[in-house]
Amino acid sequence: MLVLSNIRRLYDGTGSEKSCVQEFVDLSIRSGRIDSVGPHNPDLVSQGERTVVDCSDLTVTPGLIDCHGHITLLGLSGPEIDAMGQLDSLLLVEKILHATLVDGCVTTMRDVGGATDRMKRMVGEGRVIGPRLKIAICMLSSTGGHADFRGPDRCHGELSRLWPEGPGRPSSVVDGPWECRKRVREVVACGADLIKVCASPGVASPSDKLEHRDFTAEELAAICEEATARGLRVAAHAHSMSGIEMAIAAGVHDIQHISYMQPRHVEAAFEKGCTVTPTSWVMKELESAEGLSPFVMEKVKQVGEVHAMAVQHAASGDLPILMGTDPVLPGMHGRNYMELVHLIGDGLSPLRAWYGATGLAAKEIGQEDAGTLLPGQRADLLVAREDILNRPEALDRGALVEVIQDGVGHRGGLMGVPQRTYAGLAKEAMGRGALT
C-alpha cells in the first residue's frame, strides 16, 4: 500500500464547490485503486508493505481528462501532416502519448480524430506509456469541408492529406445521408467510442469559410441517428451559429469550439442536455502560429473576436463545460494543462475549470472509474508544488512533481512511489519474449 500522507491541499474532482477541496489528508492506494481518503493520521509510518510519502507541502488533484485530443497531429503544415501518414508515424504517436501523460498531466484522453483502435490497444496493453484513450477514429466532414485537407492545387482526384484512409481508419470525407450512415457503421466497426462530426467549417482548414456550411441537416441527423442506434454519443466541431443550431437539433451531445454561441443556443443546448468543449487555448495559440495562410489567419481573427464571450454565455447558462486542448500546433502536446489557464482567463472559476477536466469529464466520456479521488476509483493523480488549483499556470513553471496513473508514477518526483518507465517496459517485453 502507498500512502500520500498529510497532503496540504487535495481537490477530489467531484464538483466545483469549495467543499471539494480538503486540507491535511491522507490518501492511500492499493493495487492501482484509491483505498481511502481521510484526515491525516500522524501515527502512520512506513512498515512492511506500507510506504508512507510525506506530502505536507504539496497539492494533489485527479489526473486531467482531455476531451479534445489529436495524438496523430504534430502541426498543420503540409510536412507535419504528411509525417503522420508515413510508416514510422507510430513512433511519433508514441512520443506524443508519452509527453501528454508525463508532462501534460493527462491520464485519460478522448481523441476526436486520428487515433485508431490499434493505438488505443497499445496503451491499454501497457506497450506504450500514455493516457488511456477513448477514440472517434475519424472526424467526419463533407467534401471540401473541415477534414478535407488537399494539396495547394486541390486537384479533383486528390485525397485529403489529413488522416488518410488506412488500416483501422476509414476516410473522414463523406457525402449524402446514406453514405454518412454507412461511414458511421464502418467507424463503429473499427472500434470507435464516439462519433465526431463537423457541423460547421473550421478555422485551420484550407478552403471553407466560417459562415458557410459543412454537412446538411439531413446528413447530420443521419449520423446522429446511426450513432445513437449503436449506443454512441456524437461530438460536433461547431464554430458558426448555423452549425451550432444544426448540431443541437440533430442530437449532438457535445458541441466543440462554440465560437459564435449565443444565449439562445445556450438555452437550446441546456434543454437537450448538451455539454460544450470550448478549446480556448488553441484559439489563442493560433493567433501567433507561424506558416498559416492569410485565408486561415483571417478566420483566426474572426473567432478571436467572439470566442471568449461565447464561453461566458455557456458559463452563465450553466452548461457543463469540459476541458479540451485541440493540440494541433507544435509545442502544444505536453502542455495540455494550459487549457485550464485559458478557461479561467475566459471567465470560469478555477474549480469549475478543474471539474470540467476531472470528474465531470470522466462522466461525460464514459470513464466513470476515473476523474475523482474517491475509494474504489482508479488512482490517477497529479502531485504538484504551489496552489495549482487557483494558479494552474504554475504547471508551466515547473510545479509538477509527479503524475500517477493507476497507482504508478512516471516522473520519479516522489521517493517511494513505484515507477513505470520505458526501460521497465522493455525488460518486461524481453521477459515475455515479445522482442525476440
N, C-alpha and C positions, 0 to 999 in steps of 0.2 A: 504493500500500500504506500502511496505517495501522499504526503500531507503538505499543502501550501499553508503555512502557519502565520497567523496574526496578520492577515492581508490588510494593508492600510485602507484600501478602498476597493470594493467589489461591486460591479454592476452585473445584475443577474440576467438581463435580456428579456425580462417578462413584460416590460411596459416602458412608458416614458415618464412615470411618476418618480418623485424623489424617494419614495419608499423602496424602489428597485435598487437603490444604492445602499450598501451596508459597509460598516467600518469595523476593523479589527475582528475578522472572522477567520475560521479555519475551513479549508476545502480539501476533502480527501478524495483520492482517485484509486479505484481498484479495477483491474482488468479492462482499462480503457474507458471506463464509465465513472461518472461522478457518484461517489458513495455517500457523501454527506456534506452539508454546508451548515455551519453553526458558529456561535460565539467562540472566541479564542479560548483555548484550554492551555494555560501555561505549563501544565504538567506533562504535556505530550512531548516525548523525546524520541529520537531515532533508536530503534532497537529491533532486533530480529528482522522481519520482512517489512517493517515500517520505516520509511525515510521521511524525516521532517525537514522542510526547507523554509527558512525564515523569509517572510515577505512583508515585514513590518514597514518598509518604506516604498512599497510597490502597489500599483493599480492592476487589478485583474478584471478582464471582460471576456465575454464569449468571443470565439473566433468570428471574423467577419464573413458574411454571406453576400457575395457579389451577384446581383440578379441580372446583370447585363455584361457578360464576358465574351471575349473572342480570342481563344487561345491559338487560333490559326492566322492571326494577323500581326505583322511586325510594323506595318505602316501603310500608307495609302499611295505611295509612289508606285509606278509600274514595276521596277525591280523588286520592291518589297512585297508586292502582291505576287509576282511571279515566283519568288523564292519559296512561297508556301505551296506551290504546285509541283515542286521538284521531288525526286525520290528521297532526298535526305531531309524533307520537311519535318519528319517526326523528331529529328534531333533538335530542331528549332522549337517545336511544340514542347518538348521535354524541358528546355531551358525556360520557356515562358511559364510552364506549370510550376517549376521549382521557384522561380522568382515571385510568382503570385502568392504562393504559400509562405515561403520563408521570409521574404521581405515585405510583401504586400499585405500580410495579415489575413489572407482569405483562406479559410479552411473548407468552405463549400462554395461552389460557383455554378451558376446557371449560364451555360454558354448558349447564346441565342443565334448562332450561325457559324458553321465551320467545323466544329468538333464532331468526330464520328464515334460510334459505339466502341470501336477498337481503342481509341484514345481513352474513353471512359473506363474500359476494362483494364487498360494498362495501369491506371491509377488504382482502381478498385482491387486489383490483384497484387498490389504492392510492388510492381516492377518499375514504377515511376513515382517520384515524390511530387505531390501537388495536391490541390484541393479536390475533394470528391466532386463529381460532376453530375449535373442534370443537363441534358442536351436537347437542342432543337434540330441539329444537323444542318438544315437549310434555313435561309432567310428568303421566304417565297416572295417574289415580285413579278410583275408583268414584263414583257419585252420592252426594253428601253427604260425600265423602272430603276429603283434604287439599288437592286442587286445585280444589275446588268452593266458590268464594267468591261467594255471592249477597248481595243486599241485606239490610237488617235484618229484613224480613218474610219472607225466604226463600220467596217465592211459588213455587207448583208450576211455573208456566210460565216462570219467570225463568232466564236463562242465567248461568253463572258470570262474574263480572267479571274474574277473573284469567286473563290470556291468552285472550281470547275468540277463537272461531273466526274466521279471516280468511284472506286470500291467503297461501299458503305455510305455514299453521299450522292443522291440524285441531283440533277440540275436545280438551282434555285429559281430559274426563269420559267414561267409557265403562264399560259393564257387560256381563258374560257372556263366557265363553271365546271364542266365535266372533266377537263384536264386538271383543274385545280383539285377536284375530288380525288382523282387518281393519284396526284402527286402527294397529297396528304397520306393516302393509304401506303404509298411507297415509303415515305419518310417514317411512318409508324413502323412499317415492317423492318426498317433499318435500325430501329431501337430508340426512336425519339421519345423524350419525356414530356415534351410540349411542342406546340407548333408556333413558329414565328412567321409573321406576315408583314408586308409593307402596305399600310393603309394610306400612306402619302409618299410623295417623293422625299428625297433625303438631302442633307447638306453636302456630303462628300461625294456623292455620285456625279458622274461626268456630264450628264445631259438633261436631267429632269429638273424643272423649275418647281420651287416650293408650292406655288399656287396651283400647279397642275394636279392631275390625278394619277395614281398608280393603278390599283385594281378597281374594278367597278363594284358597286354594292352587291350585285349578284355573285360575283366571284368571291368576295369576302364572306358573304352568307354561306356559300357552298363550303368554303374552307372551315368556317366555324362549326357548321353542322357536322361535317365529317370528323372533325377533332372531338366534338362532344360525344359523338356516337362511339368513339374509341376511348373515352374516359380521359381525354387530354384537354388542358386549357390552352388558350391562344394568347400570345403576347404580340402586340402590334407596334411597329415603328410608325409613329404618327406625329408630324410637326404641324401640319396645316389644320385649320378649323374644319374643313370638309373631311379630311382624313380622320380626325378625332371623332366627328359626328358619325361617320360611317362605321368606324370601329365599335363604338358603343352600341349602335343599332344592330350590328351584325352579331354581337355576343362575345366580343373580345373581353378577356378578363383583365389583362394588364396593358396599360397604354404607356408607351415609352417615348421619352423626349418631351412631349406635351408643349412645344414651344408657343403655340398660339391658343392654348387652352383659355377659355373664358368662363366666368361664373356659371353661365347656363350649361356649359359642358360638365362642369364640376357637379352640378345638381343631377344631371342625367347619369353621370358615371356613378355617383353615390347611390342612386336608386337601383342601378344594375349590379351593385356590389363590386365595382371595378377597383383595382389598385393602379397606381402610377409609379413609373420609374423615370425620374427626370433627367438623369445623366448630366448633372450640372457641370461637373469638372471638365468633361471633354468639350463642352461648348466654349469654355474659356481657353482651353488649350488650342483649339482650332484658330483662335484669333491671332496667335503668334506662330502658327505652324508654317514651316518652310516648304516650298515646292508645290503649293496648291495653285490651281489655275485661277485667273481673275474671275471666271464664272463661279467657281466654288467659293472664293473669298467674298463675293457679293452675297451669296446665301449665308455665309458665316456672319456677315454683318447684320443681315436681316434678323436672324434668330437671336443674335446677341442683344438686340434692342428690346426683345419681348420676353426672353426666357425666364428671367428672374421673377417677373410679375406673374407668369404662369404658375411657377412653383408656389408663390404666395397665395394665388387663387386656390390651388389644390389644398394647401395647408389650412386656409381659412374655412374651406368647405369640409374639413375633416376626412378627406380622402386618405386611405392608407398609402404612405409614401415609402417606397423601397429604395435601397441603395443599389445603384448600378453604374459601373465605370465607363463602359463602352471604350475599352482601351485600344483604339485604332491608330494611335500615333506613337512614334518612337519615344521611349522613355516613360511610358505610362505603366507598362507591366512592372509589377513590383512596387508600385506606389498607389495601390488601389484605395488605401485609406484616405487619399486626398478627396474622394467624393464626399466623405463626411465633412471635411473642411468647407467645401463649396455649398453643400446643402445648408449648413449653418449660416454661411455667408448669404444665402438666398432667403434666409428668414426663419428656418426651422430652429426650434430649441435644440440644444445639444442632445438631450436624452431622446427626443423624438427622432433625430437623425440616427442615433445609435440603435434605437428599437427597430427602425427600418432596415438596419444592417445585421440584425441578430434574430431575436425571437419572432418578430413579425415576418421577416423574410423567410425564415425556416418554415413557418406555417404556410405561407403563400406558394412556395415552390415544392411543397410535399416532402420536406426533410424535417419532419416534426421531432426527431430524436436529437436534433442539434439546435444551436442558437440560444439556448438558455442554460444557466448554471444551476441546475436542479438535480436532486438524486435520480439516478437512472439514465440521465442524458449522456450523450457522448461527451467525453472530456476534451472539448475543443476550447482552448483558452488563449488569450493574449496576456502577457505579463509585461508591464512597462513601468518605467520611471515617470515621474511627473503626473499631473492630473490630465490624462489624455481624454477623459470624458468631456471636459469643458474646453480643452485645447488639443484636439486630435492632430493639429499641425506639428505637435511635438514629436510625433512618429516620424516626421520627415527630418528631424534634427537629432536622431539617434536615441530616442527614448525607448524604443522597442528592446526588450530584454530577451523574451522567449516566445515562440509560437508552439503551442502544444496541440496536437491533433490526435484524437483517440488515445490520450494519455501519454503520448510520446513527443518529446521536444525535438526541435530541428535547428536551433541556433547555438546550443551549448552555452546559453547565458545564465543558467541556474544550476549550480552544483547539486548533484543528487537526482536531477530529472533524467530519466532514461532517454537516450538519443537515437535518432534514425538518420543515417547518412547514406550516401551512395556507396561508400566503402563497405558499409554493413550490408547493403542490398547485394552488392557484387559477391560478397562472401557467402550470403545465403543462397544465391543463384548457383554458385560453384558447388555448394554442398548438395544441392538438388540435382546437379548435373545439367542445369539449364544452359550453361555456357560451354558445354563440352560436346 
